[in-house]
Amino acid sequence: MQATDSEAIVLSAMDYGESDRIVTLMGRECGKVRVIARHGKTSRKRFSGALEVFARLQVRLALKEGLSSLRGVDIMTVFPGIRRELAKIAQAGYACEVVDRLLPDALANPRLYRLLLSYLEHLDSSPAISDDLRFFQVNLLNILGYRPSLRSCSHCGTALEGDAFFSTSGELLCAACRGCGKGIGGETLAILGRALATGRFGVIRFPGASLVEAGVLLNTAIASHLNRPLRSLAFIDNVLDVQ
């Protein structure tokens, strides 16, 4: 059993038994790890309500194969600005769920940690808009090595100039290789390229049609690496219907 301290973001949490909680953390130093917090459900003194999704913590862990132990926690922030608005909660919950589902256990990924943290910090102080969600998604795919090529056909390698098409797995295709692929505009691809070259949230904006196209492409690409749908996507759709 290895003791370690780490900054971490809570990706998910669930009650376990009468008094414990099982929590999935993304640690800046230790990567994704599942831990059991003894008396995490009942002990306000030990955990002070810190074990909630997308809280940013300083944690003390006893790492081992399988389920590690949470020995102590200090709250850095619970992002109160996010928790006051349903749309922000929906987008922050999505970011944490998709990172949880795509990131392998115990694999440190400092770039992905910075991306997730930057998104939560931005949501905490800025309106929840779909443009920033698309920015998060394309950079997430890029960091994990899953991003579709934006410049060439994934089948034949032909340079993509202007409009293109994409497959059911999110691969971009030229007109000759399109098959039954869905169309996507050259402007949308250009904006996604700029999103990869821009290092901060709040800068990239998608015109209406491009926002829809980018969402379909990125959701398709992400879904191709999952074995079941993301619950948080349905929550985002419900929030948009209400607004």
C-alpha positions as CSV (number, residue, x, y, z in Angstrom):
1,M,0.0,0.0,0.0
2,Q,1.5,3.3,-1.1
3,A,0.7,6.6,0.7
4,T,0.5,9.7,-1.5
5,D,-0.9,13.3,-1.5
6,S,-2.4,14.7,-4.6
7,E,-4.6,17.5,-6.0
8,A,-7.7,15.9,-7.4
9,I,-11.1,16.5,-9.0
10,V,-14.1,14.3,-8.0
11,L,-15.4,12.6,-11.1
12,S,-18.2,10.5,-9.4
13,A,-19.4,9.5,-6.0
14,M,-21.9,7.0,-4.6
15,D,-23.0,5.8,-1.2
16,Y,-21.8,2.4,-0.1
17,G,-23.4,0.6,2.8
18,E,-24.8,2.6,5.7
19,S,-21.9,5.1,6.1
20,D,-19.2,4.9,3.4
21,R,-18.8,6.4,0.0
22,I,-17.0,5.2,-3.1
23,V,-15.5,8.1,-5.0
24,T,-13.7,8.2,-8.3
25,L,-11.0,10.9,-8.4
26,M,-8.8,12.3,-11.2
27,G,-5.6,13.1,-9.4
28,R,-3.1,15.5,-11.0
29,E,-0.2,13.2,-10.0
30,C,-1.8,9.7,-9.7
31,G,-4.4,9.8,-12.5
32,K,-7.9,8.2,-12.1
33,V,-8.3,6.2,-9.0
34,R,-11.4,4.7,-7.2
35,V,-11.3,5.1,-3.4
36,I,-13.4,4.2,-0.5
37,A,-14.1,6.9,2.1
38,R,-14.9,5.3,5.4
39,H,-17.7,7.2,7.0
40,G,-17.8,9.5,4.0
41,K,-21.5,9.6,4.1
42,T,-21.9,10.4,7.7
43,S,-18.7,12.1,9.0
44,R,-18.9,15.9,8.4
45,K,-15.8,16.3,10.6
46,R,-13.6,14.1,8.3
47,F,-14.9,15.1,4.9
48,S,-17.1,18.2,5.5
49,G,-19.3,17.6,2.4
50,A,-16.3,17.5,0.1
51,L,-17.1,14.3,-1.7
52,E,-19.3,15.7,-4.4
53,V,-18.9,15.6,-8.1
54,F,-16.5,18.2,-9.7
55,A,-15.2,19.4,-6.3
56,R,-11.5,20.2,-6.4
57,L,-9.6,18.7,-3.4
58,Q,-6.2,18.1,-1.9
59,V,-6.4,14.4,-0.9
60,R,-4.4,11.9,1.1
61,L,-4.6,8.4,-0.3
62,A,-3.5,4.9,0.5
63,L,-3.1,3.5,-3.1
64,K,-3.4,-0.1,-3.8
65,E,-4.7,-2.4,-6.7
66,G,-8.4,-2.2,-7.0
67,L,-10.1,0.1,-4.4
68,S,-7.8,2.5,-2.7
69,S,-8.5,4.3,0.6
70,L,-9.1,8.0,1.2
71,R,-7.4,9.0,4.4
72,G,-8.1,12.7,4.4
73,V,-9.2,15.7,2.3
74,D,-8.9,19.4,2.2
75,I,-11.4,21.4,0.0
76,M,-9.7,23.7,-2.5
77,T,-13.1,24.7,-4.1
78,V,-16.5,23.2,-4.7
79,F,-17.0,25.7,-7.6
80,P,-20.0,27.4,-6.0
81,G,-20.7,29.4,-9.2
82,I,-21.4,26.1,-11.1
83,R,-23.7,24.8,-8.4
84,R,-26.0,27.7,-8.6
85,E,-27.1,27.1,-12.2
86,L,-28.6,24.0,-13.7
87,A,-27.0,24.5,-17.1
88,K,-23.6,24.8,-15.5
89,I,-24.2,21.7,-13.4
90,A,-25.2,19.8,-16.5
91,Q,-22.0,20.7,-18.4
92,A,-19.7,20.2,-15.5
93,G,-21.3,16.8,-14.8
94,Y,-20.8,15.8,-18.5
95,A,-17.1,16.8,-18.4
96,C,-16.5,14.7,-15.3
97,E,-18.5,11.7,-16.7
98,V,-16.8,11.6,-20.0
99,V,-13.3,11.9,-18.5
100,D,-14.2,9.1,-16.1
101,R,-15.4,6.9,-18.9
102,L,-12.5,7.5,-21.3
103,L,-9.5,7.7,-19.0
104,P,-7.9,4.4,-18.0
105,D,-7.2,3.8,-14.3
106,A,-4.0,4.9,-12.6
107,L,-2.7,6.7,-15.7
108,A,-1.5,10.2,-14.9
109,N,-2.5,12.7,-17.6
110,P,-1.5,16.2,-16.6
111,R,-2.8,17.8,-19.9
112,L,-6.2,16.3,-19.4
113,Y,-6.3,17.3,-15.8
114,R,-5.5,20.9,-16.8
115,L,-8.2,20.9,-19.5
116,L,-10.8,19.6,-17.0
117,L,-9.8,22.1,-14.4
118,S,-9.7,25.0,-16.8
119,Y,-13.2,24.1,-18.0
120,L,-14.6,24.0,-14.4
121,E,-12.9,27.3,-13.6
122,H,-14.4,28.9,-16.7
123,L,-17.9,27.5,-16.0
124,D,-17.6,28.8,-12.4
125,S,-17.4,32.4,-13.6
126,S,-18.9,32.5,-17.1
127,P,-22.2,31.5,-18.7
128,A,-22.7,27.9,-19.7
129,I,-22.7,27.9,-23.5
130,S,-22.4,25.1,-26.0
131,D,-19.4,26.7,-27.8
132,D,-17.2,26.0,-24.7
133,L,-18.5,22.5,-24.5
134,R,-17.4,21.9,-28.1
135,F,-14.0,23.4,-27.2
136,F,-13.7,21.0,-24.3
137,Q,-14.8,18.0,-26.4
138,V,-12.4,18.5,-29.3
139,N,-9.4,19.1,-27.0
140,L,-10.4,16.1,-24.9
141,L,-10.3,13.9,-28.0
142,N,-7.0,15.4,-29.1
143,I,-5.3,14.8,-25.7
144,L,-6.5,11.2,-25.6
145,G,-5.4,10.5,-29.2
146,Y,-9.0,10.0,-30.4
147,R,-9.5,13.2,-32.4
148,P,-10.6,12.7,-36.1
149,S,-8.1,14.1,-38.6
150,L,-9.4,17.5,-39.7
151,R,-7.2,17.9,-42.7
152,S,-7.2,14.6,-44.6
153,C,-9.6,11.7,-45.4
154,S,-9.2,8.9,-42.8
155,H,-9.6,6.3,-45.6
156,C,-7.5,7.5,-48.5
157,G,-5.5,10.4,-47.1
158,T,-6.8,12.9,-49.6
159,A,-6.6,16.5,-48.3
160,L,-9.9,17.8,-47.1
161,E,-10.7,21.1,-48.7
162,G,-14.0,22.7,-47.9
163,D,-17.0,20.5,-47.0
164,A,-16.4,16.9,-46.0
165,F,-18.3,13.9,-44.5
166,F,-18.0,11.8,-41.4
167,S,-18.7,8.1,-40.6
168,T,-20.7,6.5,-37.8
169,S,-17.4,6.3,-35.8
170,G,-16.6,10.0,-36.3
171,E,-13.9,9.6,-39.0
172,L,-13.7,12.4,-41.5
173,L,-14.0,11.4,-45.2
174,C,-13.7,12.9,-48.6
175,A,-16.5,12.9,-51.2
176,A,-15.0,9.7,-52.9
177,C,-15.0,7.8,-49.6
178,R,-18.1,9.2,-48.1
179,G,-20.4,6.1,-48.4
180,C,-23.4,7.0,-46.2
181,G,-21.5,9.6,-44.2
182,K,-23.1,12.8,-42.9
183,G,-22.0,16.1,-44.3
184,I,-20.0,18.7,-42.4
185,G,-19.1,22.1,-43.6
186,G,-15.6,23.4,-44.2
187,E,-16.2,26.4,-41.9
188,T,-17.0,24.0,-39.0
189,L,-13.8,22.1,-39.6
190,A,-11.8,25.3,-39.7
191,I,-13.3,26.5,-36.3
192,L,-12.5,23.1,-34.8
193,G,-8.9,23.5,-36.0
194,R,-8.7,26.9,-34.3
195,A,-10.1,25.4,-31.1
196,L,-7.1,23.1,-31.0
197,A,-4.7,26.0,-31.6
198,T,-6.3,28.2,-28.9
199,G,-5.3,27.6,-25.3
200,R,-8.2,29.0,-23.4
201,F,-12.0,28.8,-23.1
202,G,-14.2,31.7,-24.0
203,V,-12.4,32.6,-27.3
204,I,-13.9,30.2,-29.9
205,R,-17.4,30.8,-31.2
206,F,-19.4,28.7,-33.6
207,P,-22.1,30.1,-35.9
208,G,-25.4,28.4,-35.4
209,A,-25.1,25.7,-38.2
210,S,-21.5,25.0,-37.3
211,L,-22.4,24.6,-33.6
212,V,-24.9,21.9,-34.5
213,E,-22.5,20.2,-37.0
214,A,-19.6,20.2,-34.5
215,G,-21.8,18.7,-31.8
216,V,-22.9,15.8,-34.0
217,L,-19.4,15.1,-35.1
218,L,-17.8,15.3,-31.6
219,N,-20.6,13.4,-29.9
220,T,-20.3,10.7,-32.5
221,A,-16.5,10.4,-32.2
222,I,-16.8,10.2,-28.4
223,A,-19.6,7.6,-28.5
224,S,-17.5,5.4,-30.7
225,H,-15.1,4.8,-27.8
226,L,-17.8,4.1,-25.2
227,N,-19.7,0.9,-24.5
228,R,-22.9,2.6,-23.4
229,P,-24.4,6.2,-23.7
230,L,-23.4,9.0,-21.4
231,R,-26.2,9.8,-18.9
232,S,-25.1,13.4,-18.7
233,L,-25.9,14.0,-22.4
234,A,-29.5,13.3,-21.8
235,F,-29.4,15.6,-18.8
236,I,-28.0,18.4,-21.0
237,D,-30.7,17.8,-23.6
238,N,-33.4,18.1,-20.8
239,V,-31.9,21.3,-19.5
240,L,-31.9,22.8,-23.0
241,D,-35.6,21.8,-23.5
242,V,-36.5,23.5,-20.2
243,Q,-34.7,26.8,-21.0
